[in-house]
Amino acid sequence: MTGPHGYSKDKDAHLKRLRRIEGQIRGLQRMVEEDVYCIDILTQVSASTKALQSFALQLLEEHLRHCVAHAVERGGPEVDAKVAEATAAIARLLRT
């Protein structure tokens, strides 16, 4: 097992990806400041949203492979808690 969380082994890549998303958001701010055409801003909003969703799905997959799988290996009531936690996270992602 690598680190306390499923994402730990890819932490640097995740941080790089989040910095790129942060740059997209800063770009949105600049676009508004510069009075860019609405549709162009909305196109960037869509790209930023997709980037965040993709990151969230990768993080969820790592959670399932690491945290949930580890709970299953140990057994006991923690399995139900981890499955419920993952199910709630999936439900939140579907609402976005």
N, CA, C and O atoms as a printed pandas DataFrame, in Angstrom:
     atom_number atom_name residue_name chain_id  residue_number  x_coord  y_coord  z_coord
0              1         N          MET        A               1    0.846   -1.171    0.000
1              2        CA          MET        A               1    0.000    0.000    0.000
2              3         C          MET        A               1    0.897    1.241    0.000
3              4         O          MET        A               1    1.923    1.280    0.678
4              5         N          THR        A               2    0.489    2.256   -0.775
5              6        CA          THR        A               2    1.287    3.465   -0.905
6              7         C          THR        A               2    0.610    4.614   -0.184
7              8         O          THR        A               2   -0.482    5.027   -0.576
8              9         N          GLY        A               3    1.227    5.134    0.851
9             10        CA          GLY        A               3    0.673    6.286    1.548
10            11         C          GLY        A               3   -0.685    6.030    2.167
11            12         O          GLY        A               3   -1.247    4.941    2.044
12            13         N          PRO        A               4   -1.200    7.041    2.828
13            14        CA          PRO        A               4   -2.475    6.877    3.518
14            15         C          PRO        A               4   -3.682    6.960    2.587
15            16         O          PRO        A               4   -4.785    6.569    2.971
16            17         N          HIS        A               5   -3.489    7.459    1.376
17            18        CA          HIS        A               5   -4.606    7.636    0.463
18            19         C          HIS        A               5   -4.290    7.020   -0.893
19            20         O          HIS        A               5   -3.124    6.853   -1.253
20            21         N          GLY        A               6   -5.332    6.685   -1.636
21            22        CA          GLY        A               6   -5.155    6.071   -2.944
22            23         C          GLY        A               6   -4.420    6.952   -3.938
23            24         O          GLY        A               6   -3.744    6.445   -4.833
24            25         N          TYR        A               7   -4.542    8.255   -3.795
25            26        CA          TYR        A               7   -3.912    9.165   -4.747
26            27         C          TYR        A               7   -2.445    9.450   -4.424
27            28         O          TYR        A               7   -1.751   10.088   -5.216
28            29         N          SER        A               8   -1.970    8.986   -3.277
29            30        CA          SER        A               8   -0.630    9.352   -2.810
30            31         C          SER        A               8    0.476    9.032   -3.809
31            32         O          SER        A               8    1.407    9.821   -3.971
32            33         N          LYS        A               9    0.386    7.893   -4.475
33            34        CA          LYS        A               9    1.467    7.517   -5.388
34            35         C          LYS        A               9    1.530    8.419   -6.617
35            36         O          LYS        A               9    2.581    8.526   -7.249
36            37         N          ASP        A              10    0.418    9.071   -6.964
37            38        CA          ASP        A              10    0.379    9.976   -8.108
38            39         C          ASP        A              10    0.183   11.433   -7.693
39            40         O          ASP        A              10   -0.298   12.250   -8.478
40            41         N          LYS        A              11    0.551   11.746   -6.474
41            42        CA          LYS        A              11    0.286   13.068   -5.922
42            43         C          LYS        A              11    0.876   14.189   -6.786
43            44         O          LYS        A              11    0.204   15.189   -7.036
44            45         N          ASP        A              12    2.111   14.033   -7.238
45            46        CA          ASP        A              12    2.737   15.075   -8.054
46            47         C          ASP        A              12    1.967   15.302   -9.352
47            48         O          ASP        A              12    1.749   16.445   -9.755
48            49         N          ALA        A              13    1.558   14.226  -10.000
49            50        CA          ALA        A              13    0.781   14.348  -11.243
50            51         C          ALA        A              13   -0.565   15.013  -10.976
51            52         O          ALA        A              13   -1.034   15.823  -11.776
52            53         N          HIS        A              14   -1.180   14.669   -9.857
53            54        CA          HIS        A              14   -2.461   15.292   -9.500
54            55         C          HIS        A              14   -2.296   16.785   -9.251
55            56         O          HIS        A              14   -3.113   17.590   -9.697
56            57         N          LEU        A              15   -1.245   17.146   -8.544
57            58        CA          LEU        A              15   -1.005   18.560   -8.273
58            59         C          LEU        A              15   -0.737   19.333   -9.565
59            60         O          LEU        A              15   -1.198   20.462   -9.729
60            61         N          LYS        A              16    0.005   18.721  -10.471
61            62        CA          LYS        A              16    0.271   19.356  -11.764
62            63         C          LYS        A              16   -1.040   19.573  -12.523
63            64         O          LYS        A              16   -1.269   20.633  -13.106
64            65         N          ARG        A              17   -1.881   18.563  -12.504
65            66        CA          ARG        A              17   -3.174   18.650  -13.185
66            67         C          ARG        A              17   -4.058   19.733  -12.562
67            68         O          ARG        A              17   -4.716   20.486  -13.280
68            69         N          LEU        A              18   -4.073   19.811  -11.236
69            70        CA          LEU        A              18   -4.866   20.826  -10.546
70            71         C          LEU        A              18   -4.330   22.231  -10.820
71            72         O          LEU        A              18   -5.110   23.179  -10.916
72            73         N          ARG        A              19   -3.028   22.374  -10.944
73            74        CA          ARG        A              19   -2.455   23.680  -11.281
74            75         C          ARG        A              19   -2.881   24.108  -12.688
75            76         O          ARG        A              19   -3.125   25.287  -12.946
76            77         N          ARG        A              20   -2.964   23.133  -13.585
77            78        CA          ARG        A              20   -3.408   23.424  -14.946
78            79         C          ARG        A              20   -4.872   23.885  -14.926
79            80         O          ARG        A              20   -5.241   24.831  -15.623
80            81         N          ILE        A              21   -5.693   23.212  -14.126
81            82        CA          ILE        A              21   -7.100   23.609  -13.989
82            83         C          ILE        A              21   -7.193   24.997  -13.359
83            84         O          ILE        A              21   -8.002   25.826  -13.776
84            85         N          GLU        A              22   -6.368   25.236  -12.366
85            86        CA          GLU        A              22   -6.340   26.560  -11.740
86            87         C          GLU        A              22   -6.019   27.633  -12.781
87            88         O          GLU        A              22   -6.602   28.717  -12.765
88            89         N          GLY        A              23   -5.100   27.324  -13.673
89            90        CA          GLY        A              23   -4.767   28.255  -14.754
90            91         C          GLY        A              23   -5.954   28.515  -15.663
91            92         O          GLY        A              23   -6.162   29.638  -16.124
92            93         N          GLN        A              24   -6.738   27.460  -15.921
93            94        CA          GLN        A              24   -7.944   27.640  -16.736
94            95         C          GLN        A              24   -8.923   28.588  -16.044
95            96         O          GLN        A              24   -9.533   29.438  -16.693
96            97         N          ILE        A              25   -9.069   28.443  -14.742
97            98        CA          ILE        A              25   -9.990   29.294  -13.989
98            99         C          ILE        A              25   -9.488   30.748  -13.985
99           100         O          ILE        A              25  -10.273   31.683  -14.139
100          101         N          ARG        A              26   -8.199   30.918  -13.811
101          102        CA          ARG        A              26   -7.630   32.273  -13.864
102          103         C          ARG        A              26   -7.850   32.876  -15.258
103          104         O          ARG        A              26   -8.089   34.076  -15.399
104          105         N          GLY        A              27   -7.764   32.028  -16.273
105          106        CA          GLY        A              27   -8.036   32.479  -17.636
106          107         C          GLY        A              27   -9.470   32.963  -17.782
107          108         O          GLY        A              27   -9.734   33.935  -18.490
108          109         N          LEU        A              28  -10.388   32.289  -17.117
109          110        CA          LEU        A              28  -11.786   32.732  -17.137
110          111         C          LEU        A              28  -11.921   34.123  -16.518
111          112         O          LEU        A              28  -12.642   34.974  -17.040
112          113         N          GLN        A              29  -11.235   34.345  -15.418
113          114        CA          GLN        A              29  -11.266   35.663  -14.780
114          115         C          GLN        A              29  -10.760   36.740  -15.741
115          116         O          GLN        A              29  -11.364   37.804  -15.880
116          117         N          ARG        A              30   -9.638   36.440  -16.401
117          118        CA          ARG        A              30   -9.081   37.401  -17.358
118          119         C          ARG        A              30  -10.054   37.675  -18.501
119          120         O          ARG        A              30  -10.203   38.812  -18.948
120          121         N          MET        A              31  -10.710   36.617  -18.963
121          122        CA          MET        A              31  -11.665   36.782  -20.060
122          123         C          MET        A              31  -12.788   37.741  -19.663
123          124         O          MET        A              31  -13.191   38.593  -20.455
124          125         N          VAL        A              32  -13.288   37.600  -18.443
125          126        CA          VAL        A              32  -14.350   38.491  -17.966
126          127         C          VAL        A              32  -13.808   39.906  -17.823
127          128         O          VAL        A              32  -14.460   40.869  -18.227
128          129         N          GLU        A              33  -12.615   40.033  -17.247
129          130        CA          GLU        A              33  -12.010   41.359  -17.098
130          131         C          GLU        A              33  -11.818   42.047  -18.448
131          132         O          GLU        A              33  -11.945   43.267  -18.556
132          133         N          GLU        A              34  -11.512   41.258  -19.471
133          134        CA          GLU        A              34  -11.244   41.807  -20.800
134          135         C          GLU        A              34  -12.495   41.887  -21.666
135          136         O          GLU        A              34  -12.405   42.189  -22.856
136          137         N          ASP        A              35  -13.661   41.620  -21.082
137          138        CA          ASP        A              35  -14.946   41.697  -21.794
138          139         C          ASP        A              35  -14.991   40.816  -23.045
139          140         O          ASP        A              35  -15.443   41.245  -24.106
140          141         N          VAL        A              36  -14.519   39.592  -22.901
141          142        CA          VAL        A              36  -14.551   38.629  -24.006
142          143         C          VAL        A              36  -15.995   38.201  -24.254
143          144         O          VAL        A              36  -16.821   38.224  -23.342
144          145         N          TYR        A              37  -16.289   37.820  -25.465
145          146        CA          TYR        A              37  -17.623   37.404  -25.889
146          147         C          TYR        A              37  -18.139   36.251  -25.014
147          148         O          TYR        A              37  -17.404   35.313  -24.706
148          149         N          CYS        A              38  -19.401   36.340  -24.626
149          150        CA          CYS        A              38  -20.024   35.384  -23.682
150          151         C          CYS        A              38  -19.811   33.925  -24.079
151          152         O          CYS        A              38  -19.433   33.097  -23.251
152          153         N          ILE        A              39  -20.056   33.621  -25.344
153          154        CA          ILE        A              39  -19.951   32.226  -25.797
154          155         C          ILE        A              39  -18.526   31.710  -25.657
155          156         O          ILE        A              39  -18.324   30.538  -25.339
156          157         N          ASP        A              40  -17.554   32.553  -25.887
157          158        CA          ASP        A              40  -16.156   32.140  -25.718
158          159         C          ASP        A              40  -15.862   31.813  -24.252
159          160         O          ASP        A              40  -15.143   30.859  -23.955
160          161         N          ILE        A              41  -16.417   32.605  -23.350
161          162        CA          ILE        A              41  -16.238   32.337  -21.917
162          163         C          ILE        A              41  -16.932   31.036  -21.544
163          164         O          ILE        A              41  -16.369   30.213  -20.823
164          165         N          LEU        A              42  -18.150   30.850  -22.033
165          166        CA          LEU        A              42  -18.880   29.613  -21.741
166          167         C          LEU        A              42  -18.152   28.379  -22.259
167          168         O          LEU        A              42  -18.193   27.319  -21.634
168          169         N          THR        A              43  -17.492   28.518  -23.390
169          170        CA          THR        A              43  -16.693   27.402  -23.931
170          171         C          THR        A              43  -15.569   27.048  -22.970
171          172         O          THR        A              43  -15.291   25.871  -22.738
172          173         N          GLN        A              44  -14.918   28.072  -22.406
173          174        CA          GLN        A              44  -13.857   27.832  -21.430
174          175         C          GLN        A              44  -14.407   27.256  -20.125
175          176         O          GLN        A              44  -13.764   26.412  -19.500
176          177         N          VAL        A              45  -15.595   27.708  -19.712
177          178        CA          VAL        A              45  -16.238   27.152  -18.521
178          179         C          VAL        A              45  -16.463   25.658  -18.723
179          180         O          VAL        A              45  -16.203   24.852  -17.830
180          181         N          SER        A              46  -16.947   25.305  -19.898
181          182        CA          SER        A              46  -17.192   23.892  -20.201
182          183         C          SER        A              46  -15.899   23.076  -20.137
183          184         O          SER        A              46  -15.883   21.976  -19.586
184          185         N          ALA        A              47  -14.828   23.612  -20.695
185          186        CA          ALA        A              47  -13.538   22.908  -20.670
186          187         C          ALA        A              47  -13.032   22.750  -19.238
187          188         O          ALA        A              47  -12.504   21.699  -18.875
188          189         N          SER        A              48  -13.193   23.788  -18.431
189          190        CA          SER        A              48  -12.753   23.721  -17.033
190          191         C          SER        A              48  -13.579   22.712  -16.249
191          192         O          SER        A              48  -13.049   21.955  -15.437
192          193         N          THR        A              49  -14.876   22.711  -16.501
193          194        CA          THR        A              49  -15.767   21.761  -15.835
194          195         C          THR        A              49  -15.391   20.327  -16.191
195          196         O          THR        A              49  -15.327   19.462  -15.318
196          197         N          LYS        A              50  -15.145   20.082  -17.467
197          198        CA          LYS        A              50  -14.756   18.732  -17.910
198          199         C          LYS        A              50  -13.437   18.315  -17.264
199          200         O          LYS        A              50  -13.275   17.158  -16.875
200          201         N          ALA        A              51  -12.506   19.238  -17.149
201          202        CA          ALA        A              51  -11.214   18.926  -16.528
202          203         C          ALA        A              51  -11.401   18.534  -15.066
203          204         O          ALA        A              51  -10.785   17.578  -14.595
204          205         N          LEU        A              52  -12.248   19.267  -14.347
205          206        CA          LEU        A              52  -12.520   18.934  -12.942
206          207         C          LEU        A              52  -13.243   17.599  -12.819
207          208         O          LEU        A              52  -12.945   16.810  -11.922
208          209         N          GLN        A              53  -14.189   17.345  -13.713
209          210        CA          GLN        A              53  -14.911   16.072  -13.678
210          211         C          GLN        A              53  -13.973   14.905  -13.942
211          212         O          GLN        A              53  -14.065   13.864  -13.290
212          213         N          SER        A              54  -13.082   15.081  -14.890
213          214        CA          SER        A              54  -12.117   14.029  -15.197
214          215         C          SER        A              54  -11.203   13.758  -14.006
215          216         O          SER        A              54  -10.912   12.605  -13.689
216          217         N          PHE        A              55  -10.751   14.827  -13.347
217          218        CA          PHE        A              55   -9.930   14.672  -12.153
218          219         C          PHE        A              55  -10.705   13.934  -11.062
219          220         O          PHE        A              55  -10.172   13.034  -10.412
220          221         N          ALA        A              56  -11.962   14.321  -10.868
221          222        CA          ALA        A              56  -12.796   13.691   -9.842
222          223         C          ALA        A              56  -12.975   12.200  -10.115
223          224         O          ALA        A              56  -12.910   11.390   -9.191
224          225         N          LEU        A              57  -13.197   11.836  -11.358
225          226        CA          LEU        A              57  -13.358   10.418  -11.690
226          227         C          LEU        A              57  -12.085    9.622  -11.436
227          228         O          LEU        A              57  -12.140    8.490  -10.955
228          229         N          GLN        A              58  -10.952   10.208  -11.756
229          230        CA          GLN        A              58   -9.688    9.523  -11.490
230          231         C          GLN        A              58   -9.488    9.342   -9.986
231          232         O          GLN        A              58   -9.065    8.279   -9.531
232          233         N          LEU        A              59   -9.793   10.380   -9.227
233          234        CA          LEU        A              59   -9.654   10.302   -7.769
234          235         C          LEU        A              59  -10.609    9.248   -7.200
235          236         O          LEU        A              59  -10.241    8.494   -6.299
236          237         N          LEU        A              60  -11.815    9.200   -7.721
237          238        CA          LEU        A              60  -12.785    8.198   -7.277
238          239         C          LEU        A              60  -12.285    6.787   -7.571
239          240         O          LEU        A              60  -12.379    5.899   -6.724
240          241         N          GLU        A              61  -11.758    6.590   -8.763
241          242        CA          GLU        A              61  -11.222    5.271   -9.111
242          243         C          GLU        A              61  -10.098    4.869   -8.156
243          244         O          GLU        A              61  -10.041    3.724   -7.707
244          245         N          GLU        A              62   -9.216    5.802   -7.851
245          246        CA          GLU        A              62   -8.124    5.500   -6.932
246          247         C          GLU        A              62   -8.660    5.201   -5.534
247          248         O          GLU        A              62   -8.119    4.348   -4.832
248          249         N          HIS        A              63   -9.716    5.896   -5.130
249          250        CA          HIS        A              63  -10.340    5.626   -3.827
250          251         C          HIS        A              63  -10.894    4.200   -3.789
251          252         O          HIS        A              63  -10.700    3.474   -2.813
252          253         N          LEU        A              64  -11.577    3.814   -4.852
253          254        CA          LEU        A              64  -12.140    2.460   -4.904
254          255         C          LEU        A              64  -11.040    1.401   -4.887
255          256         O          LEU        A              64  -11.133    0.409   -4.164
256          257         N          ARG        A              65  -10.008    1.619   -5.681
257          258        CA          ARG        A              65   -8.922    0.630   -5.778
258          259         C          ARG        A              65   -8.087    0.549   -4.504
259          260         O          ARG        A              65   -7.526   -0.503   -4.198
260          261         N          HIS        A              66   -8.003    1.641   -3.766
261          262        CA          HIS        A              66   -7.137    1.661   -2.595
262          263         C          HIS        A              66   -7.936    1.552   -1.297
263          264         O          HIS        A              66   -7.830    0.555   -0.583
264          265         N          CYS        A              67   -8.715    2.550   -1.001
265          266        CA          CYS        A              67   -9.399    2.635    0.297
266          267         C          CYS        A              67  -10.497    1.579    0.444
267          268         O          CYS        A              67  -10.576    0.881    1.455
268          269         N          VAL        A              68  -11.337    1.478   -0.580
269          270        CA          VAL        A              68  -12.426    0.497   -0.498
270          271         C          VAL        A              68  -11.861   -0.923   -0.563
271          272         O          VAL        A              68  -12.273   -1.792    0.204
272          273         N          ALA        A              69  -10.927   -1.155   -1.471
273          274        CA          ALA        A              69  -10.331   -2.492   -1.581
274          275         C          ALA        A              69   -9.630   -2.887   -0.278
275          276         O          ALA        A              69   -9.702   -4.042    0.141
276          277         N          HIS        A              70   -8.963   -1.941    0.353
277          278        CA          HIS        A              70   -8.275   -2.230    1.610
278          279         C          HIS        A              70   -9.294   -2.593    2.694
279          280         O          HIS        A              70   -9.061   -3.502    3.491
280          281         N          ALA        A              71  -10.419   -1.880    2.719
281          282        CA          ALA        A              71  -11.472   -2.185    3.695
282          283         C          ALA        A              71  -12.038   -3.578    3.460
283          284         O          ALA        A              71  -12.328   -4.305    4.410
284          285         N          VAL        A              72  -12.194   -3.949    2.193
285          286        CA          VAL        A              72  -12.705   -5.287    1.860
286          287         C          VAL        A              72  -11.726   -6.355    2.343
287          288         O          VAL        A              72  -12.140   -7.382    2.881
288          289         N          GLU        A              73  -10.440   -6.115    2.154
289          290        CA          GLU        A              73   -9.426   -7.073    2.608
290          291         C          GLU        A              73   -9.503   -7.290    4.118
291          292         O          GLU        A              73   -9.370   -8.415    4.599
292          293         N          ARG        A              74   -9.719   -6.201    4.861
293          294        CA          ARG        A              74   -9.788   -6.304    6.320
294          295         C          ARG        A              74  -11.127   -6.849    6.792
295          296         O          ARG        A              74  -11.212   -7.484    7.843
296          297         N          GLY        A              75  -12.173   -6.599    6.010
297          298        CA          GLY        A              75  -13.507   -7.076    6.383
298          299         C          GLY        A              75  -14.118   -6.249    7.501
299          300         O          GLY        A              75  -13.568   -5.227    7.912
300          301         N          GLY        A              76  -15.245   -6.700    7.978
301          302        CA          GLY        A              76  -15.910   -6.019    9.084
302          303         C          GLY        A              76  -16.815   -4.891    8.630
303          304         O          GLY        A              76  -17.077   -4.733    7.438
304          305         N          PRO        A              77  -17.286   -4.114    9.578
305          306        CA          PRO        A              77  -18.256   -3.051    9.287
306          307         C          PRO        A              77  -17.683   -1.901    8.453
307          308         O          PRO        A              77  -18.434   -1.132    7.854
308          309         N          GLU        A              78  -16.372   -1.788    8.417
309          310        CA          GLU        A              78  -15.758   -0.710    7.632
310          311         C          GLU        A              78  -16.089   -0.845    6.146
311          312         O          GLU        A              78  -16.154    0.157    5.434
312          313         N          VAL        A              79  -16.298   -2.071    5.673
313          314        CA          VAL        A              79  -16.631   -2.284    4.265
314          315         C          VAL        A              79  -17.903   -1.533    3.913
315          316         O          VAL        A              79  -17.939   -0.796    2.928
316          317         N          ASP        A              80  -18.946   -1.715    4.713
317          318        CA          ASP        A              80  -20.211   -1.039    4.449
318          319         C          ASP        A              80  -20.047    0.475    4.493
319          320         O          ASP        A              80  -20.634    1.187    3.678
320          321         N          ALA        A              81  -19.263    0.964    5.427
321          322        CA          ALA        A              81  -19.047    2.404    5.553
322          323         C          ALA        A              81  -18.333    2.956    4.320
323          324         O          ALA        A              81  -18.708    4.009    3.805
324          325         N          LYS        A              82  -17.308    2.250    3.848
325          326        CA          LYS        A              82  -16.555    2.708    2.679
326          327         C          LYS        A              82  -17.411    2.648    1.417
327          328         O          LYS        A              82  -17.329    3.543    0.576
328          329         N          VAL        A              83  -18.218    1.624    1.276
329          330        CA          VAL        A              83  -19.104    1.517    0.110
330          331         C          VAL        A              83  -20.137    2.641    0.144
331          332         O          VAL        A              83  -20.410    3.259   -0.885
332          333         N          ALA        A              84  -20.707    2.910    1.305
333          334        CA          ALA        A              84  -21.686    3.997    1.442
334          335         C          ALA        A              84  -21.033    5.344    1.127
335          336         O          ALA        A              84  -21.628    6.194    0.465
336          337         N          GLU        A              85  -19.824    5.523    1.603
337          338        CA          GLU        A              85  -19.082    6.757    1.351
338          339         C          GLU        A              85  -18.832    6.947   -0.152
339          340         O          GLU        A              85  -19.022    8.041   -0.684
340          341         N          ALA        A              86  -18.407    5.879   -0.826
341          342        CA          ALA        A              86  -18.153    5.942   -2.269
342          343         C          ALA        A              86  -19.452    6.176   -3.040
343          344         O          ALA        A              86  -19.472    6.936   -4.008
344          345         N          THR        A              87  -20.525    5.529   -2.616
345          346        CA          THR        A              87  -21.816    5.709   -3.270
346          347         C          THR        A              87  -22.268    7.157   -3.156
347          348         O          THR        A              87  -22.766    7.726   -4.127
348          349         N          ALA        A              88  -22.102    7.754   -1.994
349          350        CA          ALA        A              88  -22.474    9.166   -1.793
350          351         C          ALA        A              88  -21.622   10.077   -2.676
351          352         O          ALA        A              88  -22.126   11.051   -3.234
352          353         N          ALA        A              89  -20.342    9.764   -2.802
353          354        CA          ALA        A              89  -19.461   10.567   -3.646
354          355         C          ALA        A              89  -19.893   10.478   -5.106
355          356         O          ALA        A              89  -19.899   11.480   -5.820
356          357         N          ILE        A              90  -20.253    9.278   -5.541
357          358        CA          ILE        A              90  -20.733    9.093   -6.923
358          359         C          ILE        A              90  -22.017    9.884   -7.133
359          360         O          ILE        A              90  -22.180   10.533   -8.167
360          361         N          ALA        A              91  -22.921    9.840   -6.178
361          362        CA          ALA        A              91  -24.177   10.585   -6.286
362          363         C          ALA        A              91  -23.907   12.081   -6.392
363          364         O          ALA        A              91  -24.571   12.771   -7.165
364          365         N          ARG        A              92  -22.953   12.589   -5.637
365          366        CA          ARG        A              92  -22.608   14.014   -5.725
366          367         C          ARG        A              92  -22.046   14.351   -7.103
367          368         O          ARG        A              92  -22.368   15.394   -7.672
368          369         N          LEU        A              93  -21.211   13.472   -7.634
369          370        CA          LEU        A              93  -20.638   13.709   -8.963
370          371         C          LEU        A              93  -21.719   13.702  -10.038
371          372         O          LEU        A              93  -21.660   14.486  -10.985
372          373         N          LEU        A              94  -22.692   12.831   -9.896
373          374        CA          LEU        A              94  -23.760   12.759  -10.896
374          375         C          LEU        A              94  -24.649   13.989  -10.866
375          376         O          LEU        A              94  -25.243   14.347  -11.883
376          377         N          ARG        A              95  -24.748   14.638   -9.720
377          378        CA          ARG        A              95  -25.579   15.840   -9.617
378          379         C          ARG        A              95  -24.914   17.059  -10.239
379          380         O          ARG        A              95  -25.586   18.056  -10.502
380          381         N          THR        A              96  -23.622   16.999  -10.477
381          382        CA          THR        A              96  -22.937   18.173  -11.021
382          383         C          THR        A              96  -23.054   18.234  -12.519
383          384         O          THR        A              96  -22.533   19.159  -13.142
